[in-house]
């Protein structure tokens, strides 16, 4: 019983260390990629940024940290590929955002390109609920 607990504790500590670093490398589409998440003010942030990288698309999800954070939010984002602007959204209203219905943005992708998304989410009173920058690209970029 004690050995199982030790393995669980060590596994948890490794997971915490990886999460704290904010950089993740993994293979997709036959190449290594790096995903970097830079979330400002994580302690007061009401959302968690998540990215799912597939061979043909990227799915960015912004999920409320708690059930209490559900509501209507204004979302502003800027998406670039290799430094070229792909999409810009200014203060778009997302209604009824919740853990089950997060803010989701999906784009097509080329596995050799570096993608960046700058995200700003504000509540109805114009308080910043979330701000982050995410980079997804081949290892070494």
C-alpha angles and dihedrals in degrees: 000000000000092000092054091051091050091051091049093049093048091047090050092050091050090050091049091050092051092047093048091052091058095209123104129185124195141143124262129155090010096298137089116253136192123216116193122187119191110186116182120216094007093177094061096032114120095198139058117217117222131177129195114196119202130175092260106024148022122225117200115194127187109197125188110247092223139020088246090064092066116121145084119324139182112230127201120180143164121202123193134179117204088343095308118117112246102171139001127189122185119203097325114180117239110190127207096008110182142151088274094042107037127171104275127187120182127189135174116248148195113221093226095055130092113231126196130186124189110198132192121178120186131183124232090274090055093251113148108251096173140002124178146148120216126190123192122180149113116312112275096035 
